[in-house]
């Protein structure tokens, strides 16, 4: 039961970090930081 609750949460964190990486990469390319 606990692993069933924890897995979607960890997947959400991984997806969130991936989106943040892409967003920051676009900002760096756009503004040449």
C-alpha positions in Angstrom: 0.0 0.0 0.0 2.7 2.5 0.9 4.7 1.8 -2.2 1.6 2.3 -4.3 1.3 5.7 -2.7 4.9 6.6 -3.0 5.5 5.6 -6.6 3.2 8.1 -8.3 4.7 10.8 -6.1 8.3 9.9 -7.1 7.2 9.8 -10.7 5.7 13.3 -10.3 9.0 14.5 -8.9 11.0 13.0 -11.8 8.6 14.6 -14.3 8.7 17.9 -12.5 12.5 17.9 -12.5 12.7 17.0 -16.2 10.3 19.8 -17.1 12.4 22.2 -14.9 15.6 21.1 -16.6 14.1 21.7 -20.1 12.7 25.1 -19.0 16.1 26.2 -17.5 17.9 25.0 -20.6 15.6 27.0 -22.9 16.2 30.1 -20.7 20.0 29.6 -20.9 19.8 29.3 -24.7 17.5 32.3 -25.0 19.4 34.7 -22.7 22.9 33.1 -23.0 23.3 32.9 -19.2 
